[in-house]
Amino acid sequence: MPIITLTTDFGTKDHFVGAVKGSIYGELDEVRVVDISHDITPFSVTETAYILKNTYRNFPSGTIHIVGVDSEISIENKPIAIKMDEQFFICCDNGILSMITNEINPDKIVEITLPKPEDIKLSILGIFIKVACHIARGGTLDVIGKQISEIKKIQEIQPLVNAEKNQIVGSIIYIDNFGNVISNISKSIFQNVGKGREFEIIARNYKFTRIYEKYNDIVDYNTPVEKRQDDGKKLAIFNCANYLEISIYRSNLKTVGGASNLLGLDYRDNITVRFI
């Protein structure tokens, strides 16, 4: 049974998600539909790229991913379908997939031309669903459009390394449910540039000289529980996706707060690593 995933900025208040699922089942009833997220910040292709990259590998080969973020079709935002890493991705060519294609070369990229974009008002309800169900039935990409060689890139996904190779300037690309702020500085870039040197991480007025392996590494377990004061401490860590993250230990945005509001860090703010 084929799997079709949905990643959108539709939220769950309106009818859109239900309409999408109903349309999929109307086209193909023997399919499993999985929600990745519908709470993407509206039109945030960078946030979508981060979530999609760190989700899709958990799905089996042949999975079809519909991405409905910034999905209104225009001359500059054309619908595409990509076969890559043994899975399929259907979205608009707005840079959403560039975080994946920076590391993995697509097997095939197709600009979708059937049906005509101008005939369908809501792209994800029309074009994306028809293409996804066509693939799920065993159809190929060749019959739904024309092959192209490149897709748009999001420049902010890649941090900047200076000529002296002693500094990385990154930016915050995602804030998670705990208020942790995730940068675009990957562990591999950090290690390749740093080469084991000492460093300092600068985020606004805060400096970090250590990167923890786990959140609770900040806890001194030799201290009696009643005397510990670790909750609320700030720390830097490479998260499970291997991106540099600034966190507050045991944070909660609804109560004590998180790194985003307690440290005043927001989307696109710079995070700088200086090697000594």
Backbone hydrogen bonds, N-H to C=O, Kabsch-Sander energy under -0.5 kcal/mol:
donor,donor_aa,acceptor,acceptor_aa,energy
4,I,32,R,-2.9
5,T,64,I,-2.7
6,L,34,V,-2.2
7,T,66,I,-1.9
8,T,37,S,-2.7
9,D,68,G,-1.3
11,G,38,H,-2.8
19,A,15,H,-2.4
20,V,16,F,-2.5
21,K,17,V,-2.4
22,G,18,G,-2.5
23,S,19,A,-2.2
24,I,20,V,-2.1
25,Y,21,K,-2.4
26,G,22,G,-1.9
27,E,23,S,-1.5
28,L,24,I,-2.8
31,V,29,D,-1.4
32,R,2,P,-2.6
33,V,31,V,-0.5
34,V,4,I,-2.3
34,V,32,R,-0.5
36,I,6,L,-2.7
36,I,34,V,-0.6
37,S,6,L,-1.1
40,I,8,T,-1.4
44,S,41,T,-2.5
45,V,43,F,-1.3
48,T,44,S,-1.8
49,A,45,V,-2.3
50,Y,46,T,-2.0
51,I,47,E,-2.3
52,L,48,T,-2.9
53,K,49,A,-2.3
54,N,50,Y,-1.6
55,T,52,L,-1.4
56,Y,52,L,-2.4
58,N,55,T,-2.0
59,F,56,Y,-2.0
62,G,86,E,-3.2
63,T,60,P,-1.6
64,I,3,I,-2.5
65,H,63,T,-0.5
65,H,88,F,-2.8
66,I,5,T,-2.7
66,I,64,I,-0.6
67,V,65,H,-0.5
67,V,90,I,-2.7
68,G,7,T,-2.8
68,G,66,I,-0.6
69,V,67,V,-0.6
73,I,71,S,-0.5
74,S,77,N,-1.1
77,N,74,S,-0.8
80,I,91,C,-3.2
81,A,110,V,-2.5
82,I,89,F,-2.6
83,K,108,K,-2.5
84,M,82,I,-0.6
84,M,87,Q,-3.0
87,Q,84,M,-1.8
88,F,63,T,-2.6
89,F,82,I,-2.4
90,I,65,H,-3.0
91,C,80,I,-1.9
93,D,78,K,-2.8
94,N,92,C,-2.2
98,S,95,G,-1.5
99,M,96,I,-0.5
100,I,97,L,-0.9
101,T,97,L,-2.6
102,N,98,S,-1.4
103,E,100,I,-1.7
104,I,100,I,-2.1
107,D,83,K,-2.4
108,K,83,K,-1.5
109,I,148,I,-0.5
110,V,81,A,-2.6
111,E,146,K,-2.9
112,I,79,P,-2.1
112,I,110,V,-0.7
113,T,144,I,-2.1
114,L,144,I,-1.6
119,D,116,K,-1.8
120,I,117,P,-1.6
123,S,121,K,-0.8
125,L,122,L,-0.5
126,G,122,L,-1.8
128,F,123,S,-1.9
129,I,124,I,-0.8
130,K,126,G,-2.0
131,V,127,I,-2.5
132,A,128,F,-2.6
133,C,129,I,-2.5
134,H,130,K,-1.8
135,I,131,V,-2.4
136,A,132,A,-2.5
137,R,133,C,-1.5
138,G,135,I,-2.0
139,G,134,H,-2.5
143,V,140,T,-0.5
144,I,141,L,-1.4
145,G,141,L,-0.5
146,K,111,E,-1.7
148,I,109,I,-2.3
155,Q,153,K,-0.7
157,I,154,I,-1.2
158,Q,155,Q,-1.3
160,L,169,V,-2.6
162,N,167,Q,-1.9
165,K,162,N,-1.6
168,I,273,V,-2.5
169,V,160,L,-3.0
170,G,168,I,-0.7
170,G,271,I,-3.1
172,I,269,D,-2.1
173,I,182,I,-2.6
174,Y,182,I,-1.4
176,D,180,N,-2.1
179,G,176,D,-1.9
181,V,246,I,-2.3
182,I,174,Y,-3.2
182,I,180,N,-0.5
183,S,244,L,-2.9
184,N,171,S,-1.5
186,S,184,N,-0.8
187,K,242,N,-2.5
190,F,186,S,-2.3
191,Q,187,K,-2.5
192,N,188,S,-2.5
193,V,189,I,-2.3
194,G,190,F,-2.6
195,K,191,Q,-2.2
197,R,194,G,-1.9
200,E,274,R,-1.9
201,I,208,F,-3.2
202,I,272,T,-3.2
203,A,201,I,-0.5
203,A,206,Y,-2.5
206,Y,203,A,-2.0
208,F,201,I,-2.0
212,Y,210,R,-0.5
212,Y,236,A,-2.8
217,D,214,K,-1.3
218,I,215,Y,-1.4
219,V,216,N,-1.4
221,Y,219,V,-1.0
223,T,220,D,-1.8
227,K,224,P,-1.9
228,R,224,P,-0.7
228,R,225,V,-1.2
232,G,249,Y,-2.2
233,K,230,D,-2.3
235,L,247,S,-2.3
236,A,210,R,-0.6
237,I,245,E,-2.3
238,F,212,Y,-1.0
239,N,237,I,-0.7
239,N,243,Y,-2.3
242,N,239,N,-2.5
244,L,185,I,-2.9
245,E,237,I,-3.0
246,I,181,V,-2.4
247,S,235,L,-3.0
247,S,245,E,-0.5
249,Y,233,K,-3.1
251,S,248,I,-1.2
252,N,257,G,-1.9
255,T,252,N,-1.4
257,G,252,N,-3.6
260,S,179,G,-1.9
262,L,258,G,-3.0
263,L,259,A,-1.5
265,L,259,A,-0.8
265,L,260,S,-1.1
268,R,172,I,-2.6
269,D,266,D,-2.2
271,I,170,G,-1.9
272,T,202,I,-2.4
273,V,168,I,-2.9
274,R,200,E,-2.7
274,R,272,T,-0.5
275,F,166,N,-2.7
275,F,273,V,-0.5
276,I,198,E,-2.7
